[in-house]
Amino acid sequence: MSANQLQKTEQPVRQIVYRTRGHLGGPIARLMSPSDLGQLIKPFVFLDHFNFDGQGRRMSGVGWHPHSGIATVTVVLEGSIQYAESTGKSGVLSPGSIEWMRAGNGVWHTGALETEVVRGFQLWIALPPELENAPNASHYVMPEESPGDGRVRVVLGSHGQMKSPIDAPPMNYLVVTLKAGERWSYEPPKGHEVAWVAVHEGVLRTPSPVSGGELAIFEPSEERIDFLAEGDTVFVLGSAPPHRHELALGDYSVHTSAKALRQAEEEIRRIGARLLAEGKRSYALQEYGESTERSARAARSPLRIAEGMKANAADRTILVTGATGQPGGAGVTGAAVGVSELKEAEDRGPSRAGAPR
């Protein structure tokens, strides 16, 4: 046996440790949330796979809703989506476009389908402490601005000589398109121990098969990952250094501490009040408007201030630890998922607990 053959034979196989099809709600599959599998592959904490096929009831829009402490990353594979932010930015994401919205200390946005058929992914990135309460910043990348070589398109980070125009924390997020029988290998950058794939369509063997609609999480390692397409296959891949911080979850937010979350909630309420004054309406705006009114009433009573603070701490701030043997996390509905329970979760899909889109 030659040295090259021996080296190839001894190449470690990067094993899949969790896989799921998530929870399907109409045309959207929630593959992970911050309160379940997201804690295992931080900074990647949330992933929706959307597949509006033009059948059934048309979605009018998602309505105005806030975020803080995260960046949302929307990749449109097919169709077009309208978007608008509380910053005044608005436009249309066409096929091949990318939305990067770093919410930071707080921002509101909304969206609606521009076409009947729309397919793609929305990912949430948990921001590091130095960015989670920083001013918000967004970057909308049009198809012609997105670097690609026909096989790999770079959404975040870099691959080979290609580099994303988006200023993101250290990580890679790629869209990969392989023909039937085509092989491809991914060499993670140094320090990228976190890695996962989600298949949009087709079947990916690595070495066990991952089919369309599945999320697969790899064991922590910097080892290469080898892929073989069984049929024409499109998938997204993420890799990054681990996000070594606890998660503090709000209704629409993910932070590294309850203090950072509370700071952002104040900014979210301030922006929400402005949007309401401008005549904007949505379920989230109504919710925050009622919360602001309750806070105003409480401000007139020292006793109610104390009661309100206690209720806020109990109901709206959820700390998630990532250490084995510690509580794995809880969503805003209070459903907890421990690290020891996650193996069972791969069979039934992630909990729906956690912040909505």
C-alpha positions in Angstrom: 0.0 0.0 0.0 1.4 3.4 -1.0 1.9 6.2 1.5 -0.9 8.2 -0.1 -3.3 5.3 0.1 -2.4 4.7 3.7 -3.0 8.4 4.5 -6.4 8.3 2.8 -7.3 5.2 4.7 -6.4 6.7 8.1 -8.3 9.9 7.5 -10.7 10.2 10.5 -14.4 10.2 9.6 -16.2 13.2 11.2 -19.3 11.6 12.8 -22.8 13.0 12.9 -23.9 13.2 16.6 -27.4 14.6 16.2 -29.9 14.9 13.3 -33.4 16.2 13.1 -36.2 17.2 10.8 -37.4 19.7 13.4 -41.0 20.7 13.7 -43.1 21.5 10.6 -45.5 24.4 10.8 -47.1 24.7 7.4 -44.3 25.6 4.9 -41.7 26.4 7.6 -39.7 23.7 9.4 -38.1 24.9 12.7 -34.9 22.9 12.7 -33.4 24.3 15.9 -34.1 26.9 18.5 -31.9 28.6 21.1 -33.5 26.5 23.8 -32.7 23.1 22.3 -30.1 22.1 19.7 -29.0 25.6 19.2 -27.1 25.5 22.5 -25.0 22.6 21.2 -23.7 24.5 18.1 -23.5 28.1 19.4 -23.0 30.6 17.9 -25.6 29.1 15.5 -28.7 29.1 17.7 -31.8 29.0 15.4 -32.6 27.7 11.9 -35.8 27.8 9.8 -36.1 26.0 6.5 -38.9 27.7 4.5 -40.6 26.2 1.5 -43.6 28.2 0.2 -44.8 26.4 -2.9 -47.7 28.6 -3.9 -50.2 26.0 -2.7 -52.8 26.6 0.0 -53.2 29.9 1.9 -50.8 32.7 1.0 -48.9 34.2 3.8 -49.5 38.0 3.9 -46.5 38.8 6.0 -44.7 38.1 9.3 -45.6 41.4 10.9 -43.4 43.9 12.8 -41.3 42.1 15.5 -38.1 42.9 17.3 -34.7 41.3 17.8 -31.7 41.9 19.9 -28.4 40.2 20.8 -28.3 38.3 17.5 -27.8 38.6 13.8 -30.4 37.2 11.5 -29.2 35.7 8.2 -31.8 35.0 5.5 -30.7 33.2 2.3 -33.2 33.2 -0.5 -32.7 30.2 -2.8 -35.9 30.7 -4.9 -38.5 33.5 -5.1 -38.5 37.0 -3.6 -39.2 38.5 -0.2 -40.0 42.1 0.8 -38.3 43.5 3.9 -38.5 46.6 6.0 -36.7 47.8 9.2 -37.4 50.3 11.9 -34.2 52.0 10.7 -36.1 53.0 7.5 -34.3 50.4 5.2 -36.6 48.5 2.9 -36.4 46.5 -0.3 -36.7 43.1 -2.0 -34.5 40.1 -1.6 -34.5 38.3 -4.9 -33.2 34.8 -5.7 -29.6 34.4 -4.5 -29.9 37.5 -2.1 -28.7 37.5 1.5 -30.1 39.4 4.5 -27.6 40.1 7.3 -29.3 42.1 10.1 -27.2 42.5 13.2 -29.8 43.4 15.7 -27.4 44.4 18.5 -29.1 46.5 21.1 -32.5 46.3 19.3 -34.2 46.7 16.0 -37.7 45.8 14.6 -38.3 44.4 11.1 -41.1 42.9 9.0 -41.4 41.0 5.7 -43.8 39.5 3.2 -43.6 37.2 0.2 -43.1 39.0 -3.1 -43.7 35.8 -5.1 -45.9 32.7 -4.4 -43.0 30.3 -4.4 -40.2 31.2 -1.9 -37.6 28.8 -0.6 -34.5 29.2 1.6 -33.2 29.4 5.2 -33.2 31.8 8.0 -30.3 31.5 10.6 -29.7 33.3 13.9 -26.2 34.0 15.1 -25.6 34.6 18.8 -23.4 37.7 19.0 -20.4 38.0 21.3 -20.6 40.4 24.3 -18.8 43.2 22.5 -21.6 43.2 19.8 -24.8 42.1 21.5 -25.6 45.6 22.7 -23.8 47.5 20.0 -25.7 49.7 17.5 -27.6 47.6 15.0 -26.2 47.2 11.5 -27.5 45.5 8.4 -26.2 44.5 5.0 -28.4 43.3 2.2 -26.3 41.4 -0.4 -27.7 41.1 -3.9 -27.0 38.0 -6.1 -24.3 39.7 -8.2 -22.4 40.7 -5.0 -22.4 37.2 -3.5 -19.1 35.5 -4.2 -19.4 32.0 -5.7 -17.6 29.5 -8.0 -20.6 27.6 -9.3 -20.4 25.0 -6.6 -19.9 27.0 -3.4 -21.4 30.4 -2.6 -20.1 32.2 0.5 -22.7 33.8 2.7 -20.5 34.5 5.7 -16.7 34.1 6.1 -14.6 32.8 3.3 -13.8 29.7 1.3 -10.7 29.4 -0.8 -10.1 32.8 -2.4 -13.7 33.9 -2.0 -14.7 36.2 0.9 -18.1 37.4 2.0 -18.7 41.2 1.9 -20.6 40.9 5.2 -18.7 42.0 8.3 -19.5 39.1 10.7 -17.8 37.5 13.7 -15.4 34.6 12.8 -17.4 31.8 11.1 -18.3 30.3 7.7 -21.7 29.9 6.3 -21.8 28.4 2.8 -24.4 27.4 0.2 -23.2 24.3 -1.7 -24.6 22.8 -4.9 -23.4 19.4 -6.0 -24.4 17.3 -9.1 -25.3 13.6 -8.7 -22.2 11.6 -7.8 -20.1 14.7 -7.2 -17.7 14.7 -4.2 -16.7 17.7 -2.1 -14.6 18.1 1.0 -14.7 20.9 3.6 -11.6 21.8 5.6 -12.7 23.9 8.6 -10.4 26.8 9.5 -8.4 26.5 12.7 -10.6 26.8 15.7 -13.8 25.9 13.9 -14.8 23.0 16.1 -18.6 23.6 15.5 -20.0 22.3 12.2 -23.4 21.3 10.8 -25.2 20.9 7.5 -28.9 21.3 6.5 -30.0 19.8 3.2 -32.4 21.9 1.1 -33.0 19.2 -1.6 -31.3 15.9 -2.6 -29.4 13.5 -0.4 -25.9 14.0 1.0 -23.7 11.1 2.1 -21.2 12.0 4.8 -20.7 9.0 5.3 -24.3 8.3 6.4 -27.1 9.9 4.3 -28.6 13.2 5.2 -31.7 13.9 3.1 -33.7 17.0 2.1 -35.2 18.8 5.1 -32.7 17.4 7.7 -30.2 19.1 9.9 -27.1 17.1 10.9 -24.7 18.2 13.6 -21.1 16.9 13.5 -19.0 16.0 16.5 -16.8 18.8 17.8 -13.5 18.7 15.9 -11.4 20.5 13.3 -11.3 17.5 11.1 -12.2 17.6 7.4 -15.7 16.6 6.4 -16.2 14.6 3.1 -19.4 14.7 1.1 -20.9 12.7 -1.7 -24.1 13.8 -3.5 -26.7 11.1 -4.2 -28.6 13.0 -6.8 -28.5 16.7 -7.4 -28.1 18.2 -3.9 -28.3 21.7 -2.4 -27.3 22.3 1.2 -26.0 24.9 3.6 -23.0 24.4 5.9 -22.0 26.3 9.0 -18.7 26.2 11.0 -17.3 28.4 13.7 -15.4 28.5 17.0 -17.6 27.7 19.9 -19.6 30.5 21.5 -18.5 30.0 25.1 -21.2 32.0 26.8 -24.5 31.2 28.5 -27.7 32.2 26.6 -30.2 34.5 28.2 -33.4 34.2 26.1 -36.2 36.8 25.6 -39.2 36.5 23.4 -37.3 37.5 20.3 -33.8 37.9 21.6 -30.7 36.0 22.7 -28.0 37.5 24.9 -25.1 36.4 27.1 -26.6 37.7 30.3 -29.8 38.8 31.9 -28.4 42.3 32.3 -27.6 42.6 28.6 -31.1 41.3 27.7 -32.8 43.9 30.0 -30.8 46.7 28.4 -31.9 45.7 25.0 -35.5 45.2 26.1 -35.6 48.9 27.0 -34.5 49.9 23.5 -37.0 47.5 21.9 -39.8 49.1 23.9 -38.7 52.5 23.0 -38.6 51.7 19.2 -41.9 49.8 19.5 -43.6 52.9 21.0 -42.4 55.0 18.1 -43.7 52.4 15.6 -47.1 52.4 17.3 -47.2 56.2 17.2 -46.5 56.0 13.5 -49.6 53.8 13.1 -47.8 50.4 12.6 -49.6 47.4 13.9 -48.7 43.8 14.6 -49.2 41.2 17.4 -45.7 41.9 18.7 -46.3 45.7 18.8 -49.5 45.2 20.7 -47.7 42.9 23.1 -44.9 45.4 23.8 -47.4 48.3 23.9 -49.4 46.5 26.7 -46.1 45.8 28.5 -45.1 49.5 28.3 -48.5 50.5 29.7 -48.1 48.0 32.6 -44.7 49.4 33.3 -46.1 52.9 33.3 -48.8 52.0 35.8 -46.2 50.2 38.0 -44.1 53.3 38.0 -46.8 55.0 40.1 -46.5 52.4 42.9 -43.2 51.3 44.6 -44.9 48.0 45.5 -45.9 47.3 41.9 -42.4 48.2 40.7 -41.1 45.4 42.9 -43.8 43.0 41.8 -43.2 43.8 38.1 -39.5 43.3 38.4 -40.0 39.9 40.0 -42.5 38.9 37.3 -40.2 40.1 34.6 -37.3 38.1 36.0 -39.4 35.0 36.3 -41.3 35.2 33.0 -39.1 36.9 30.4 -35.5 36.1 31.2 -34.3 32.5 30.7 -30.7 31.6 31.4 -29.4 28.6 29.4 -26.2 26.9 30.4 -24.2 24.7 28.2 -22.3 22.6 30.7 -23.0 18.9 30.7 -25.1 18.0 33.8 -26.5 21.5 34.1 -29.9 22.6 32.9 -29.9 22.6 29.1 -32.2 25.5 28.7 -35.8 26.6 28.6 -37.8 28.5 26.0 -40.2 31.3 26.9 -43.0 28.8 27.3 -41.0 27.2 30.2 -40.3 23.9 28.5 -36.8 22.7 29.5 -34.5 20.6 27.5 -31.4 19.2 29.2 -28.2 18.2 27.5 -28.8 14.6 28.5 -32.2 14.7 26.8 -31.0 15.9 23.4 -30.3 12.5 22.1 -34.0 11.8 22.5 -34.7 15.2 20.9 -33.0 14.1 17.6 -35.7 11.5 17.1 -38.7 13.7 17.8 -37.2 17.0 16.5 -36.3 20.2 18.5 -38.7 21.8 21.0 -40.8 24.7 19.6 -39.9 26.6 22.8 -37.7 29.6 22.2 -38.0 32.9 20.3 -40.2 33.0 17.2 -39.0 34.2 13.9 
